[in-house]
Amino acid sequence: MKPFRVRFWHQDEDGREEHMEFNSLEQAKEFYHSMDGMAELKEE
């Protein structure tokens, strides 16, 4: 497991939840900001 995780929700009809893992906080923040408020950033 990588140290940073972004949990996000799909904006389609099912709204399912997924996550992506990142090695650096910078990568995680970049993805998080691209999700326009439909995500949560966590450090494991």
PyMOL Python script that loads the backbone (N, CA, C, O; Angstrom):
from pymol import cmd

cmd.read_pdbstr("""\
ATOM      1  N   MET A   1       0.837  -1.175   0.000  1.00  0.00           N
ATOM      2  CA  MET A   1       0.000   0.000   0.000  1.00  0.00           C
ATOM      3  C   MET A   1       0.890   1.249   0.000  1.00  0.00           C
ATOM      4  O   MET A   1       1.884   1.319   0.722  1.00  0.00           O
ATOM      5  N   LYS A   2       0.515   2.220  -0.816  1.00  0.00           N
ATOM      6  CA  LYS A   2       1.263   3.469  -0.903  1.00  0.00           C
ATOM      7  C   LYS A   2       0.798   4.407   0.214  1.00  0.00           C
ATOM      8  O   LYS A   2      -0.320   4.264   0.710  1.00  0.00           O
ATOM      9  N   PRO A   3       1.635   5.357   0.611  1.00  0.00           N
ATOM     10  CA  PRO A   3       1.327   6.166   1.793  1.00  0.00           C
ATOM     11  C   PRO A   3       0.188   7.174   1.655  1.00  0.00           C
ATOM     12  O   PRO A   3      -0.358   7.611   2.668  1.00  0.00           O
ATOM     13  N   PHE A   4      -0.187   7.555   0.439  1.00  0.00           N
ATOM     14  CA  PHE A   4      -1.245   8.545   0.264  1.00  0.00           C
ATOM     15  C   PHE A   4      -2.372   7.959  -0.574  1.00  0.00           C
ATOM     16  O   PHE A   4      -2.139   7.278  -1.573  1.00  0.00           O
ATOM     17  N   ARG A   5      -3.573   8.235  -0.154  1.00  0.00           N
ATOM     18  CA  ARG A   5      -4.738   7.662  -0.835  1.00  0.00           C
ATOM     19  C   ARG A   5      -5.776   8.752  -1.058  1.00  0.00           C
ATOM     20  O   ARG A   5      -6.039   9.568  -0.175  1.00  0.00           O
ATOM     21  N   VAL A   6      -6.362   8.754  -2.249  1.00  0.00           N
ATOM     22  CA  VAL A   6      -7.467   9.665  -2.538  1.00  0.00           C
ATOM     23  C   VAL A   6      -8.697   8.821  -2.814  1.00  0.00           C
ATOM     24  O   VAL A   6      -8.719   8.008  -3.739  1.00  0.00           O
ATOM     25  N   ARG A   7      -9.722   9.027  -1.995  1.00  0.00           N
ATOM     26  CA  ARG A   7     -10.999   8.335  -2.194  1.00  0.00           C
ATOM     27  C   ARG A   7     -11.877   9.274  -3.004  1.00  0.00           C
ATOM     28  O   ARG A   7     -11.968  10.466  -2.707  1.00  0.00           O
ATOM     29  N   PHE A   8     -12.523   8.732  -4.029  1.00  0.00           N
ATOM     30  CA  PHE A   8     -13.341   9.587  -4.877  1.00  0.00           C
ATOM     31  C   PHE A   8     -14.611   8.879  -5.283  1.00  0.00           C
ATOM     32  O   PHE A   8     -14.718   7.656  -5.203  1.00  0.00           O
ATOM     33  N   TRP A   9     -15.575   9.676  -5.722  1.00  0.00           N
ATOM     34  CA  TRP A   9     -16.889   9.176  -6.091  1.00  0.00           C
ATOM     35  C   TRP A   9     -17.153   9.481  -7.552  1.00  0.00           C
ATOM     36  O   TRP A   9     -16.828  10.564  -8.039  1.00  0.00           O
ATOM     37  N   HIS A  10     -17.736   8.535  -8.240  1.00  0.00           N
ATOM     38  CA  HIS A  10     -18.089   8.730  -9.644  1.00  0.00           C
ATOM     39  C   HIS A  10     -19.293   9.651  -9.738  1.00  0.00           C
ATOM     40  O   HIS A  10     -20.201   9.583  -8.910  1.00  0.00           O
ATOM     41  N   GLN A  11     -19.299  10.502 -10.735  1.00  0.00           N
ATOM     42  CA  GLN A  11     -20.378  11.464 -10.893  1.00  0.00           C
ATOM     43  C   GLN A  11     -21.501  10.936 -11.774  1.00  0.00           C
ATOM     44  O   GLN A  11     -22.438  11.671 -12.086  1.00  0.00           O
ATOM     45  N   ASP A  12     -21.422   9.681 -12.176  1.00  0.00           N
ATOM     46  CA  ASP A  12     -22.500   9.103 -12.980  1.00  0.00           C
ATOM     47  C   ASP A  12     -23.656   8.662 -12.079  1.00  0.00           C
ATOM     48  O   ASP A  12     -23.686   9.002 -10.896  1.00  0.00           O
ATOM     49  N   GLU A  13     -24.565   7.940 -12.612  1.00  0.00           N
ATOM     50  CA  GLU A  13     -25.792   7.606 -11.883  1.00  0.00           C
ATOM     51  C   GLU A  13     -25.594   6.720 -10.656  1.00  0.00           C
ATOM     52  O   GLU A  13     -26.411   6.769  -9.737  1.00  0.00           O
ATOM     53  N   ASP A  14     -24.532   5.909 -10.614  1.00  0.00           N
ATOM     54  CA  ASP A  14     -24.389   5.006  -9.468  1.00  0.00           C
ATOM     55  C   ASP A  14     -23.584   5.610  -8.312  1.00  0.00           C
ATOM     56  O   ASP A  14     -23.696   5.128  -7.185  1.00  0.00           O
ATOM     57  N   GLY A  15     -22.790   6.633  -8.551  1.00  0.00           N
ATOM     58  CA  GLY A  15     -22.039   7.303  -7.496  1.00  0.00           C
ATOM     59  C   GLY A  15     -21.113   6.393  -6.711  1.00  0.00           C
ATOM     60  O   GLY A  15     -20.847   6.645  -5.536  1.00  0.00           O
ATOM     61  N   ARG A  16     -20.616   5.331  -7.347  1.00  0.00           N
ATOM     62  CA  ARG A  16     -19.784   4.380  -6.604  1.00  0.00           C
ATOM     63  C   ARG A  16     -18.460   5.020  -6.167  1.00  0.00           C
ATOM     64  O   ARG A  16     -17.996   5.993  -6.762  1.00  0.00           O
ATOM     65  N   GLU A  17     -17.880   4.464  -5.141  1.00  0.00           N
ATOM     66  CA  GLU A  17     -16.673   4.970  -4.516  1.00  0.00           C
ATOM     67  C   GLU A  17     -15.475   4.126  -4.936  1.00  0.00           C
ATOM     68  O   GLU A  17     -15.561   2.901  -5.009  1.00  0.00           O
ATOM     69  N   GLU A  18     -14.363   4.792  -5.210  1.00  0.00           N
ATOM     70  CA  GLU A  18     -13.106   4.103  -5.520  1.00  0.00           C
ATOM     71  C   GLU A  18     -11.969   4.870  -4.864  1.00  0.00           C
ATOM     72  O   GLU A  18     -12.181   5.936  -4.286  1.00  0.00           O
ATOM     73  N   HIS A  19     -10.767   4.324  -4.957  1.00  0.00           N
ATOM     74  CA  HIS A  19      -9.618   5.062  -4.448  1.00  0.00           C
ATOM     75  C   HIS A  19      -8.406   4.838  -5.342  1.00  0.00           C
ATOM     76  O   HIS A  19      -8.303   3.838  -6.053  1.00  0.00           O
ATOM     77  N   MET A  20      -7.496   5.797  -5.282  1.00  0.00           N
ATOM     78  CA  MET A  20      -6.216   5.700  -5.975  1.00  0.00           C
ATOM     79  C   MET A  20      -5.143   5.938  -4.923  1.00  0.00           C
ATOM     80  O   MET A  20      -5.326   6.736  -4.004  1.00  0.00           O
ATOM     81  N   GLU A  21      -4.020   5.237  -5.066  1.00  0.00           N
ATOM     82  CA  GLU A  21      -2.922   5.375  -4.122  1.00  0.00           C
ATOM     83  C   GLU A  21      -1.744   6.064  -4.799  1.00  0.00           C
ATOM     84  O   GLU A  21      -1.502   5.878  -5.991  1.00  0.00           O
ATOM     85  N   PHE A  22      -1.012   6.864  -4.020  1.00  0.00           N
ATOM     86  CA  PHE A  22       0.103   7.639  -4.547  1.00  0.00           C
ATOM     87  C   PHE A  22       1.293   7.549  -3.604  1.00  0.00           C
ATOM     88  O   PHE A  22       1.132   7.372  -2.396  1.00  0.00           O
ATOM     89  N   ASN A  23       2.493   7.673  -4.171  1.00  0.00           N
ATOM     90  CA  ASN A  23       3.717   7.643  -3.369  1.00  0.00           C
ATOM     91  C   ASN A  23       4.049   8.999  -2.769  1.00  0.00           C
ATOM     92  O   ASN A  23       4.741   9.071  -1.753  1.00  0.00           O
ATOM     93  N   SER A  24       3.568  10.076  -3.382  1.00  0.00           N
ATOM     94  CA  SER A  24       3.906  11.400  -2.862  1.00  0.00           C
ATOM     95  C   SER A  24       2.643  12.219  -2.616  1.00  0.00           C
ATOM     96  O   SER A  24       1.610  12.024  -3.255  1.00  0.00           O
ATOM     97  N   LEU A  25       2.765  13.131  -1.676  1.00  0.00           N
ATOM     98  CA  LEU A  25       1.663  14.022  -1.350  1.00  0.00           C
ATOM     99  C   LEU A  25       1.351  14.929  -2.540  1.00  0.00           C
ATOM    100  O   LEU A  25       0.186  15.239  -2.788  1.00  0.00           O
ATOM    101  N   GLU A  26       2.361  15.352  -3.264  1.00  0.00           N
ATOM    102  CA  GLU A  26       2.148  16.224  -4.428  1.00  0.00           C
ATOM    103  C   GLU A  26       1.266  15.536  -5.479  1.00  0.00           C
ATOM    104  O   GLU A  26       0.344  16.152  -6.012  1.00  0.00           O
ATOM    105  N   GLN A  27       1.544  14.277  -5.772  1.00  0.00           N
ATOM    106  CA  GLN A  27       0.738  13.524  -6.745  1.00  0.00           C
ATOM    107  C   GLN A  27      -0.695  13.386  -6.242  1.00  0.00           C
ATOM    108  O   GLN A  27      -1.646  13.568  -7.002  1.00  0.00           O
ATOM    109  N   ALA A  28      -0.846  13.065  -4.969  1.00  0.00           N
ATOM    110  CA  ALA A  28      -2.172  12.882  -4.385  1.00  0.00           C
ATOM    111  C   ALA A  28      -2.960  14.186  -4.431  1.00  0.00           C
ATOM    112  O   ALA A  28      -4.145  14.180  -4.764  1.00  0.00           O
ATOM    113  N   LYS A  29      -2.319  15.299  -4.103  1.00  0.00           N
ATOM    114  CA  LYS A  29      -2.992  16.602  -4.120  1.00  0.00           C
ATOM    115  C   LYS A  29      -3.424  16.979  -5.530  1.00  0.00           C
ATOM    116  O   LYS A  29      -4.513  17.519  -5.727  1.00  0.00           O
ATOM    117  N   GLU A  30      -2.575  16.695  -6.505  1.00  0.00           N
ATOM    118  CA  GLU A  30      -2.904  17.018  -7.893  1.00  0.00           C
ATOM    119  C   GLU A  30      -4.171  16.275  -8.329  1.00  0.00           C
ATOM    120  O   GLU A  30      -5.064  16.862  -8.939  1.00  0.00           O
ATOM    121  N   PHE A  31      -4.239  14.990  -8.014  1.00  0.00           N
ATOM    122  CA  PHE A  31      -5.423  14.212  -8.363  1.00  0.00           C
ATOM    123  C   PHE A  31      -6.639  14.702  -7.579  1.00  0.00           C
ATOM    124  O   PHE A  31      -7.724  14.863  -8.138  1.00  0.00           O
ATOM    125  N   TYR A  32      -6.451  14.934  -6.291  1.00  0.00           N
ATOM    126  CA  TYR A  32      -7.531  15.414  -5.431  1.00  0.00           C
ATOM    127  C   TYR A  32      -8.154  16.692  -5.996  1.00  0.00           C
ATOM    128  O   TYR A  32      -9.376  16.798  -6.097  1.00  0.00           O
ATOM    129  N   HIS A  33      -7.321  17.651  -6.359  1.00  0.00           N
ATOM    130  CA  HIS A  33      -7.816  18.929  -6.880  1.00  0.00           C
ATOM    131  C   HIS A  33      -8.510  18.759  -8.231  1.00  0.00           C
ATOM    132  O   HIS A  33      -9.384  19.552  -8.581  1.00  0.00           O
ATOM    133  N   SER A  34      -8.135  17.751  -8.975  1.00  0.00           N
ATOM    134  CA  SER A  34      -8.769  17.524 -10.281  1.00  0.00           C
ATOM    135  C   SER A  34     -10.184  16.956 -10.143  1.00  0.00           C
ATOM    136  O   SER A  34     -10.935  16.932 -11.117  1.00  0.00           O
ATOM    137  N   MET A  35     -10.549  16.504  -8.953  1.00  0.00           N
ATOM    138  CA  MET A  35     -11.853  15.882  -8.734  1.00  0.00           C
ATOM    139  C   MET A  35     -12.943  16.876  -8.327  1.00  0.00           C
ATOM    140  O   MET A  35     -14.078  16.461  -8.093  1.00  0.00           O
ATOM    141  N   ASP A  36     -12.645  18.145  -8.237  1.00  0.00           N
ATOM    142  CA  ASP A  36     -13.640  19.196  -7.958  1.00  0.00           C
ATOM    143  C   ASP A  36     -14.544  18.899  -6.765  1.00  0.00           C
ATOM    144  O   ASP A  36     -15.768  18.969  -6.877  1.00  0.00           O
ATOM    145  N   GLY A  37     -13.949  18.573  -5.640  1.00  0.00           N
ATOM    146  CA  GLY A  37     -14.728  18.393  -4.417  1.00  0.00           C
ATOM    147  C   GLY A  37     -15.384  17.029  -4.270  1.00  0.00           C
ATOM    148  O   GLY A  37     -16.079  16.786  -3.283  1.00  0.00           O
ATOM    149  N   MET A  38     -15.181  16.142  -5.222  1.00  0.00           N
ATOM    150  CA  MET A  38     -15.778  14.803  -5.142  1.00  0.00           C
ATOM    151  C   MET A  38     -14.745  13.782  -4.655  1.00  0.00           C
ATOM    152  O   MET A  38     -14.745  12.636  -5.103  1.00  0.00           O
ATOM    153  N   ALA A  39     -13.860  14.202  -3.730  1.00  0.00           N
ATOM    154  CA  ALA A  39     -12.796  13.327  -3.271  1.00  0.00           C
ATOM    155  C   ALA A  39     -12.416  13.650  -1.828  1.00  0.00           C
ATOM    156  O   ALA A  39     -12.802  14.677  -1.269  1.00  0.00           O
ATOM    157  N   GLU A  40     -11.644  12.731  -1.252  1.00  0.00           N
ATOM    158  CA  GLU A  40     -11.138  12.879   0.102  1.00  0.00           C
ATOM    159  C   GLU A  40      -9.689  12.409   0.111  1.00  0.00           C
ATOM    160  O   GLU A  40      -9.393  11.311  -0.360  1.00  0.00           O
ATOM    161  N   LEU A  41      -8.797  13.214   0.634  1.00  0.00           N
ATOM    162  CA  LEU A  41      -7.365  12.893   0.672  1.00  0.00           C
ATOM    163  C   LEU A  41      -7.002  12.349   2.046  1.00  0.00           C
ATOM    164  O   LEU A  41      -7.343  12.950   3.064  1.00  0.00           O
ATOM    165  N   LYS A  42      -6.308  11.207   2.077  1.00  0.00           N
ATOM    166  CA  LYS A  42      -5.887  10.582   3.345  1.00  0.00           C
ATOM    167  C   LYS A  42      -4.431  10.195   3.274  1.00  0.00           C
ATOM    168  O   LYS A  42      -3.915   9.817   2.222  1.00  0.00           O
ATOM    169  N   GLU A  43      -3.765  10.298   4.439  1.00  0.00           N
ATOM    170  CA  GLU A  43      -2.405   9.785   4.565  1.00  0.00           C
ATOM    171  C   GLU A  43      -2.468   8.551   5.439  1.00  0.00           C
ATOM    172  O   GLU A  43      -2.939   8.606   6.575  1.00  0.00           O
ATOM    173  N   GLU A  44      -1.994   7.441   4.910  1.00  0.00           N
ATOM    174  CA  GLU A  44      -2.071   6.167   5.647  1.00  0.00           C
ATOM    175  C   GLU A  44      -0.880   6.012   6.561  1.00  0.00           C
ATOM    176  O   GLU A  44      -0.767   5.006   7.262  1.00  0.00           O
TER     177      GLU A  44
END
""", "prot")
cmd.dss("prot")
cmd.show_as("cartoon", "prot")
cmd.util.cbc("prot")
cmd.orient("prot")
